[in-house]
C-alpha cells in the first residue's frame, strides 16, 4: 500500500494550471462574485433525476472559455449515454473579454439560476444537496497540489480542511458514483483526500494538464496540432455528430511531461495519465466498476457506451492512458508498451519521461515540499518540488490499465 504524504498549506493557497494558451503566473483576485447554474437540454432542475454535476472553475479573467468547453464536451457525452439523466453545470466562468451571461449565450445555455454570491465550498455543497441521486462529479479548472479553484476570490476547496461540509452530500451519491478532477497536480493530494472524504473513486493528475483540440485523427495539444486537420464538427466522440460551436471539440488532459510552472519544477517525478484513487473498502470492486463506467463517457476518438465491445473499449482506454504528440509513433509506443507488459506478465512499463511515480489506489510514493512565503502564509511560488525516490520498477500505468479492464468485465 502506498501512503501519500504531502506538505500542505491551507491558508491563502492560489491554484494554478499550466495552460496551453496562456502561461501567466499572475492570478487576480478581483472581479464579480456571482455564479450560474444550468442543465443541458432543460429549462429547470429536477431533484429526483439521476444527476451528473459538472463544476467549471473561474478562468480568472485571464483565459478564454476553454475550461467551460471541456466541461461541455463531458456534459454532452453524459447526455448521449444517459438520455434519462440530468447534466447540471455550476460555474463562475469569468472568461476574458465577456460577461458570464454572454458566455452562456455563446453556447446557447439557459441560465436556470444566477446566484449573487461566491462559488465556494459551502454554496457548492448547498447546490449539490438539491439533487437526491448524484452519479458523477467532474471539475474542470485551475488547481494546485492542495486545492481546486472555484472562484477568483475565496473559492478554493481543500478536501481535508472542508471535510465536514463535503461529507453532507455522501447520502446523495449513487452506488457507482465517482469524481474526476481535471486540473494541474490534483492527484498529489486533492483526489486521494476527496476519495477519503466522499468514499467514492476520485481521479487526478500528477503533473500539468493541457487543453487538447480535436482534429481528424484525435485530440492534440497546442504544440502538436495541425490546424489544417482541425474539425468543425465532432464526428469522433459522439454517435450523433455535434457542431464544435456547441463547445464539444476541446478536452483537458494530463500532460506528457513533468510539471514546471508557477509552483516550481516537479522534475523528480510525475505520471502522464489521470490516476484513480479509492480510499475506502473496495472488497466489492466498486472502484474498478466506477472507473470503467467513467471511461464509457470519456470524450475520445470513438463513441462508446456500456454496450461497447472490448476492442472499442480498449481503443478509448489507450486514448485515456496514452498521450498524442506531433510524432505519431509516440502514442503507438505507449500502446505497444502496455500490451507487451501485459503479454510478458511483468506489468513493467512507463510512458512518462524521467521518473514515473509508483502509485496504488491509496496514494503515491511522493510528497510536495515547498518553502514558506517570506511575508504572509502558505507556500512560496517557485519553491516547490517533488520528494520521492527513483522508481526502478514502474508498474503504475499497466496496473491502472488492468484495473480498467477488470471493471469492464465486472460490469458485463
C-alpha positions as CSV (number, residue, x, y, z in Angstrom):
1,X,0.0,0.0,0.0
2,X,1.3,3.4,-1.0
3,X,0.9,6.2,1.5
4,X,0.6,9.7,0.2
5,X,2.4,12.3,2.3
6,X,2.0,15.9,1.2
7,X,3.2,19.1,2.9
8,X,0.0,21.1,2.6
9,X,-0.7,24.7,3.2
10,X,-4.3,25.7,4.0
11,X,-4.1,29.4,4.0
12,X,-4.1,31.7,1.0
13,X,-3.4,29.0,-1.4
14,X,-3.8,30.1,-5.0
15,X,-4.5,27.4,-7.6
16,X,-2.7,27.4,-10.9
17,X,-3.0,25.4,-14.1
18,X,-0.2,25.2,-16.7
19,X,-2.3,26.4,-19.6
20,X,-1.7,25.6,-23.2
21,X,-2.8,29.0,-24.4
22,X,-1.5,31.4,-21.7
23,X,1.2,30.5,-19.2
24,X,0.9,33.5,-16.9
25,X,1.5,33.0,-13.2
26,X,-0.3,36.2,-12.1
27,X,-3.8,35.3,-10.8
28,X,-6.1,38.2,-10.0
29,X,-8.5,38.1,-7.0
30,X,-10.5,41.0,-8.4
31,X,-13.9,40.6,-10.0
32,X,-17.6,39.6,-9.6
33,X,-18.8,37.1,-7.1
34,X,-21.8,35.6,-9.0
35,X,-22.2,32.0,-10.2
36,X,-24.6,30.4,-12.6
37,X,-26.3,27.1,-12.8
38,X,-27.7,25.4,-16.0
39,X,-28.8,21.9,-17.1
40,X,-28.1,20.7,-20.7
41,X,-31.4,20.3,-22.6
42,X,-33.5,21.5,-19.7
43,X,-35.1,24.8,-18.6
44,X,-35.4,23.8,-14.9
45,X,-33.8,21.5,-12.3
46,X,-35.2,18.2,-11.2
47,X,-34.3,16.9,-7.7
48,X,-35.3,13.3,-8.5
49,X,-33.4,12.7,-11.7
50,X,-30.1,10.9,-11.6
51,X,-27.7,13.8,-12.0
52,X,-24.2,14.4,-13.3
53,X,-22.7,17.5,-11.8
54,X,-20.0,19.4,-13.7
55,X,-18.2,22.2,-12.0
56,X,-16.2,24.7,-14.1
57,X,-13.8,26.9,-12.1
58,X,-13.1,30.5,-12.7
59,X,-10.9,31.4,-15.7
60,X,-9.7,34.3,-13.6
61,X,-10.4,36.8,-16.5
62,X,-7.0,35.6,-17.8
63,X,-8.3,32.8,-20.0
64,X,-10.7,32.1,-22.8
65,X,-13.8,29.8,-22.5
66,X,-11.8,26.6,-22.9
67,X,-12.4,25.4,-19.4
68,X,-16.2,25.7,-20.0
69,X,-15.9,23.9,-23.3
70,X,-14.0,21.0,-21.6
71,X,-16.9,20.7,-19.2
72,X,-19.5,20.9,-22.0
73,X,-18.0,18.1,-24.1
74,X,-18.2,15.9,-21.0
75,X,-21.7,17.1,-20.3
76,X,-22.9,16.2,-23.8
77,X,-21.2,12.8,-23.5
78,X,-23.3,12.1,-20.4
79,X,-26.4,13.3,-22.3
80,X,-25.8,10.9,-25.1
81,X,-25.0,8.0,-22.9
82,X,-27.8,8.6,-20.3
83,X,-30.8,10.3,-22.1
84,X,-33.0,10.0,-18.9
85,X,-30.4,11.6,-16.7
86,X,-29.7,15.2,-15.9
87,X,-26.5,17.1,-16.6
88,X,-26.0,20.2,-14.4
89,X,-23.3,22.7,-14.8
90,X,-22.3,25.0,-12.0
91,X,-19.8,27.7,-12.8
92,X,-18.5,31.2,-12.4
93,X,-16.8,31.2,-15.9
94,X,-15.1,34.6,-15.6
95,X,-13.6,34.4,-19.1
96,X,-11.5,37.0,-20.8
97,X,-13.5,39.7,-22.6
98,X,-17.1,38.7,-21.8
99,X,-19.6,38.8,-19.0
100,X,-20.8,35.5,-17.6
101,X,-24.3,35.7,-19.3
102,X,-22.6,36.5,-22.6
103,X,-20.6,33.3,-22.3
104,X,-23.7,31.3,-21.6
105,X,-25.4,32.8,-24.7
106,X,-22.3,31.9,-26.8
107,X,-23.1,28.2,-26.2
108,X,-26.9,28.6,-26.0
109,X,-27.0,27.7,-22.3
110,X,-30.1,28.8,-20.4
111,X,-29.4,30.5,-17.1
112,X,-31.6,28.5,-14.7
113,X,-30.1,30.1,-11.6
114,X,-27.9,33.2,-11.2
115,X,-26.7,33.5,-7.6
116,X,-25.2,36.7,-6.3
117,X,-22.6,35.0,-4.2
118,X,-19.1,33.5,-4.4
119,X,-19.0,29.9,-5.6
120,X,-17.2,28.5,-2.6
121,X,-17.4,25.1,-1.0
122,X,-20.4,25.9,1.1
123,X,-22.5,27.2,-1.8
124,X,-21.4,24.3,-4.0
125,X,-22.5,21.8,-1.4
126,X,-25.8,23.5,-1.0
127,X,-26.4,23.3,-4.7
128,X,-25.5,19.6,-4.7
129,X,-27.8,18.8,-1.8
130,X,-30.8,19.7,-4.0
131,X,-30.2,16.5,-6.0
132,X,-31.1,13.2,-4.5
133,X,-29.1,10.9,-6.9
134,X,-25.7,12.2,-7.9
135,X,-23.9,9.8,-10.3
136,X,-20.7,11.8,-11.0
137,X,-18.8,14.9,-10.1
138,X,-16.4,16.4,-12.7
139,X,-14.2,19.5,-12.1
140,X,-12.5,21.5,-14.8
141,X,-10.3,24.4,-14.0
142,X,-7.3,25.8,-12.1
143,X,-5.9,23.6,-9.4
144,X,-2.7,23.1,-7.3
145,X,-1.4,20.1,-5.3
146,X,-3.6,21.4,-2.4
147,X,-6.8,22.9,-3.7
148,X,-9.2,23.4,-6.6
149,X,-10.2,26.9,-7.6
150,X,-13.9,27.5,-8.0
151,X,-13.9,31.3,-7.9
152,X,-11.4,34.2,-8.3
153,X,-11.6,35.0,-4.6
154,X,-12.4,32.9,-1.5
155,X,-13.4,30.0,-3.7
156,X,-10.9,27.2,-3.0
157,X,-11.7,23.7,-1.9
158,X,-9.3,21.7,0.2
159,X,-11.0,18.4,0.9
160,X,-9.1,17.8,4.2
161,X,-10.0,21.2,5.5
162,X,-13.6,21.1,4.4
163,X,-14.3,17.5,5.3
164,X,-17.4,18.1,7.4
165,X,-19.0,20.3,4.8
166,X,-18.2,18.0,1.9
167,X,-19.5,14.9,3.7
168,X,-23.0,16.3,3.8
169,X,-23.5,15.1,0.2
170,X,-22.4,11.5,0.8
171,X,-26.0,10.2,1.1
172,X,-26.8,11.7,-2.3
173,X,-24.2,9.6,-4.2
174,X,-25.4,6.6,-6.3
175,X,-23.7,3.2,-5.8
176,X,-21.1,3.6,-8.5
177,X,-20.6,7.4,-8.2
178,X,-17.1,8.8,-8.9
179,X,-15.3,12.1,-9.1
180,X,-12.7,13.4,-11.6
181,X,-10.5,16.5,-11.0
182,X,-9.3,17.9,-14.3
183,X,-6.6,20.4,-13.5
184,X,-2.9,20.5,-12.6
185,X,-1.5,18.3,-9.9
186,X,-4.8,17.2,-8.4
187,X,-3.5,13.6,-7.9
188,X,-0.9,14.5,-5.3
189,X,-3.3,15.4,-2.5
190,X,-6.8,16.5,-3.6
191,X,-8.1,13.4,-5.3
192,X,-6.9,10.9,-2.6
193,X,-8.3,13.2,0.1
194,X,-11.6,13.6,-1.8
195,X,-11.9,9.9,-2.2
196,X,-11.4,9.5,1.6
197,X,-13.9,12.2,2.4
198,X,-16.6,11.2,0.0
199,X,-15.9,7.4,0.0
200,X,-16.0,7.3,-3.9
201,X,-13.3,6.8,-6.5
202,X,-11.6,10.1,-7.5
203,X,-9.0,10.8,-10.2
204,X,-6.4,13.5,-10.6
205,X,-3.3,14.3,-12.5
206,X,0.3,14.1,-11.1
207,X,1.6,16.8,-13.5
208,X,0.2,19.6,-15.6
209,X,-3.0,19.4,-17.6
210,X,-3.3,20.8,-21.1
211,X,-6.1,21.7,-23.5
212,X,-6.4,19.4,-26.5
213,X,-8.2,20.3,-29.7
214,X,-10.0,17.8,-31.9
215,X,-8.6,17.1,-35.4
216,X,-9.3,14.4,-37.9
217,X,-7.3,11.7,-36.1
218,X,-7.8,12.6,-32.5
219,X,-7.1,15.3,-29.9
220,X,-3.9,17.2,-29.8
221,X,-2.2,19.8,-27.6
222,X,-1.3,23.2,-28.9
223,X,2.4,22.3,-29.7
224,X,1.3,19.2,-31.6
225,X,-1.8,20.4,-33.5
226,X,-2.1,20.7,-37.3
227,X,-4.8,23.3,-37.8
228,X,-5.3,22.2,-41.3
229,X,-6.6,19.0,-39.9
230,X,-9.0,20.7,-37.4
231,X,-12.6,19.5,-37.4
232,X,-15.6,21.9,-37.2
233,X,-17.9,19.0,-36.3
234,X,-17.1,16.3,-33.7
235,X,-17.7,13.1,-35.6
236,X,-15.4,11.0,-33.4
237,X,-16.6,11.4,-29.8
238,X,-20.4,11.2,-30.4
239,X,-22.6,8.7,-32.1
240,X,-24.6,11.6,-33.4
241,X,-22.1,14.2,-34.6
242,X,-22.2,17.6,-32.8
243,X,-21.1,21.0,-34.1
244,X,-18.0,22.4,-32.4
245,X,-19.9,25.6,-31.8
246,X,-21.7,23.8,-29.0
247,X,-18.4,23.5,-27.2
248,X,-17.6,19.9,-27.9
249,X,-14.2,20.0,-29.5
250,X,-11.8,20.7,-26.6
251,X,-10.8,18.5,-23.7
252,X,-8.5,18.9,-20.8
253,X,-5.9,16.1,-20.5
254,X,-2.8,15.2,-18.4
255,X,0.4,16.5,-19.9
256,X,3.2,14.0,-21.0
257,X,6.0,15.6,-19.1
258,X,6.7,16.8,-15.5
259,X,5.1,19.9,-14.2
260,X,7.2,23.1,-14.3
261,X,5.4,26.3,-13.8
262,X,4.1,28.7,-11.1
263,X,4.7,26.5,-8.0
264,X,8.1,25.2,-9.1
265,X,9.8,22.4,-11.0
266,X,8.5,18.9,-10.3
267,X,11.3,17.3,-12.3
268,X,11.8,14.4,-10.0
269,X,8.5,12.6,-10.8
270,X,5.1,12.5,-12.3
271,X,2.6,10.5,-14.4
272,X,1.2,11.1,-17.9
273,X,-2.3,10.0,-17.2
274,X,-5.0,10.8,-14.6
275,X,-4.7,8.4,-11.7
276,X,-7.7,7.0,-9.8
277,X,-7.7,6.7,-6.0
278,X,-10.1,4.6,-4.0
279,X,-9.6,5.2,-0.3
280,X,-12.4,3.0,1.0
281,X,-13.3,-0.6,1.4
282,X,-13.1,-1.9,-2.1
283,X,-13.9,-5.6,-1.4
284,X,-16.8,-5.4,-3.8
285,X,-14.5,-4.0,-6.6
286,X,-16.6,-0.8,-6.6
287,X,-13.5,1.1,-7.6
288,X,-12.8,-0.8,-10.8
289,X,-16.5,-0.8,-11.8
290,X,-16.8,3.0,-11.4
291,X,-13.5,3.5,-13.3
292,X,-15.0,1.6,-16.3
293,X,-18.2,3.5,-16.0
294,X,-16.3,6.8,-16.2
295,X,-14.4,5.6,-19.2
296,X,-17.6,4.9,-21.2
297,X,-18.3,8.6,-21.1
298,X,-14.8,9.8,-21.7
299,X,-14.6,12.3,-24.7
300,X,-12.4,10.3,-27.0
301,X,-11.7,9.2,-30.6
302,X,-14.6,6.7,-30.5
303,X,-18.1,6.9,-29.2
304,X,-18.8,4.1,-26.8
305,X,-21.3,3.3,-24.1
306,X,-21.9,0.4,-21.7
307,X,-22.7,-1.9,-24.6
308,X,-19.3,-1.4,-26.2
309,X,-17.3,-4.4,-27.2
310,X,-13.9,-5.0,-25.6
311,X,-11.9,-3.8,-28.6
312,X,-13.7,-0.5,-28.8
313,X,-13.4,-0.1,-25.0
314,X,-9.6,-0.6,-25.3
315,X,-9.4,2.0,-28.1
316,X,-10.8,4.6,-25.7
317,X,-8.7,3.2,-22.8
318,X,-5.5,3.7,-24.7
319,X,-6.6,7.2,-25.7
320,X,-7.2,7.9,-22.0
321,X,-3.9,6.5,-20.7
322,X,-1.5,7.5,-23.6
323,X,-0.7,10.9,-25.0
324,X,-0.7,12.0,-28.6
325,X,2.2,14.0,-29.9
326,X,3.4,15.6,-33.2
327,X,5.3,12.3,-33.7
328,X,2.5,9.8,-34.4
329,X,4.7,7.0,-33.2
330,X,4.8,8.5,-29.6
331,X,1.2,7.3,-29.0
332,X,1.9,3.9,-30.7
333,X,4.9,3.3,-28.5
334,X,2.8,3.8,-25.4
335,X,0.1,1.4,-26.6
336,X,2.7,-1.3,-27.6
337,X,4.5,-0.9,-24.3
338,X,1.3,-1.6,-22.3
339,X,0.4,-4.6,-24.5
340,X,3.9,-6.0,-24.2
341,X,4.0,-5.6,-20.4
342,X,0.7,-7.4,-20.1
343,X,1.8,-10.2,-22.5
344,X,5.1,-10.9,-20.6
345,X,3.2,-10.6,-17.3
346,X,5.7,-8.1,-15.8
347,X,3.5,-5.0,-15.6
348,X,6.7,-3.1,-16.1
349,X,6.4,-0.1,-18.5
350,X,6.3,3.7,-18.3
351,X,5.3,6.2,-20.8
352,X,6.1,9.2,-18.6
353,X,9.6,10.6,-19.3
354,X,12.0,10.6,-16.4
355,X,10.9,9.1,-13.1
356,X,7.4,7.6,-13.2
357,X,5.8,7.8,-9.7
358,X,4.7,4.5,-8.1
359,X,1.1,4.7,-7.1
360,X,-1.8,2.4,-6.0
361,X,-5.4,3.1,-5.1
362,X,-4.4,4.8,-1.8
363,X,-1.7,7.2,-3.0
364,X,1.7,7.6,-4.4
365,X,5.3,7.4,-3.2
366,X,5.7,11.2,-3.3
367,X,5.2,14.4,-1.4
368,X,5.4,18.1,-2.3
369,X,7.9,20.2,-0.3
370,X,7.8,24.0,-0.5
371,X,9.4,27.0,1.2
372,X,7.0,29.2,3.1
373,X,6.3,32.8,1.9
374,X,8.6,35.4,3.4
375,X,5.6,37.5,4.2
376,X,2.2,36.0,4.9
377,X,1.5,32.3,5.0
378,X,1.3,29.5,2.5
379,X,3.8,28.1,0.0
380,X,6.1,30.3,-1.9
381,X,5.6,30.2,-5.6
382,X,8.5,28.7,-7.5
383,X,9.9,27.0,-4.4
384,X,8.0,23.6,-4.5
385,X,9.5,20.3,-5.6
386,X,8.5,16.6,-5.6
387,X,10.2,14.5,-3.0
388,X,10.3,10.8,-4.0
389,X,12.7,8.0,-4.7
390,X,13.8,6.7,-8.1
391,X,11.3,4.1,-9.4
392,X,13.3,1.2,-10.8
393,X,10.2,-1.0,-11.4
394,X,7.5,1.3,-12.9
395,X,4.2,-0.6,-12.9
396,X,1.5,2.0,-12.2
397,X,0.4,2.6,-15.8
398,X,-0.1,-1.1,-16.6
399,X,-1.8,-1.9,-13.3
400,X,-4.2,1.0,-14.0
401,X,-4.9,-0.4,-17.5
402,X,-5.7,-3.8,-15.9
403,X,-8.0,-2.2,-13.3
404,X,-10.0,-0.6,-16.1
405,X,-10.2,-3.9,-18.0
406,X,-11.4,-5.7,-14.8
407,X,-14.0,-3.0,-14.3
408,X,-15.3,-3.6,-17.8
409,X,-15.6,-7.3,-17.3
410,X,-17.4,-6.9,-13.9
411,X,-20.0,-4.6,-15.5
412,X,-20.8,-7.1,-18.2
